[in-house]
Amino acid sequence: MPFEHFLEPDDGPFSADAVAAMHERVRAQPHHVWPDGAYTVYASTEERDAADTSGAADYIHAIVHISPERVLVATVGDPVADGALRALVEAVQARWPSSLYYGGERVSAESLTA
């Protein structure tokens, strides 16, 4: 079961450049893109290649869904994949004012790998 976190911009929606940069960063990881634009992020290309991507997201792998209003970051306890999501959040927060939330509470990026 994933642990859903939301990265939200502090001052209005993320810019088109910010959204494009986030997509680029996620696509640099082993991943699969679903029809709705969400990404499943895998720990390795071997894991990605072995995954069943014929249906819907399986919710046992990390998921990212990027939009200008918020970024869904769903961790699953995989240190490699969750670490990639933490690095994404840290990179976004370093460039664009934004806050990470879990269960309505503001949390740090470190919580993604705790």
N, C-alpha and C positions, 0 to 999 in steps of 0.2 A: 504494500500500500504506500503510495507516495505521500510525502510531506509537502504540501503546497505552500509556497512562499510567493509573495507578490512584490516585485520591484516597481515602485511608482515614482514618476518624476515629481520633484518638489514644486516646480513652477510651470504648470501647464503640461501638455503632451510632449513626449520626446520628439525631437525634430526628425525630419526625413533622413538626414545624415546620421543621426544617432541610431535610428532603426536599421539603416543599411549597415552600419558598422557592427551592430549586434548580430545581424544575420550572418555577416561575413565571419565573425568570430566563432559562431556556433558551427557553421559549415566547415570550419577548419578541423573540427573534431569528428571522430567516427559517428555518423548520424544517419537517420532516415527522416525524410520529410513526409508528413501525412497530408492528405488532401486539404485539410483545414489550415495548413501552414505551420502546424506544430511540429517540433522536432523531437525525436527520441534520440538521446545521446547515449552512446555505448562506451564501455571502458576500452574496447579494442576493435579493430576492423574485423577480427575473427568473430568476436561476439556479434557484431552487426551483421556479418554475412550469414551467421547461423540463425539469426532471429527470424521469426515468422512475421513478415510485414504484409501479409495478404489481407488482413482484416483491419482492426482498429488498434490503437495503442494498447499495449498489454499492461501498463501500469506497474510493471516490475522493473522497468528501466527509467532512468531520469528523463524528464520531459521539460522542454522549454517552448513557450508560445509567446511570440513577440508582437506587441502592438504599440502604437504611439501612447496609449493611455496607461498601459502597464505591461510588465513582463511576468508571465507565470513561470516559476522555477520550481519544479517538483523533484525533490531529492528522494532517493530510495535506499540509502545506506550503503551504496557502492562507493568506496573511497576514491576511485579514479574518476568515475563519471560525476560524482558529487563535487569532487575537487575542481573539475572543469567548470561546473556551474558556479562555484564560489569564485573562481578566477574571472568568469564573465561578469558577475555582480561587482566584484572589486574594480574591474576595468571600467565598467559603466559609471560607478560611483566616483571614480577618479576624474572622469571627463565631464559628467553631467550631474547636477545636483539631483539626487534621488534617495529614496528610503526603501528599505526592505521590511516587509511585514509578514508575520506568521500569526494566524489566528487573531488578526486585528491589532496585534502588538508590534511595535517597531522593534526590530532585532538587528544584530550585526551580521555581516557576511560570514563570520566564523561559525554561526549557528548552522550553516549549510553542511558543515563537515563535522559537527559535534556528535 
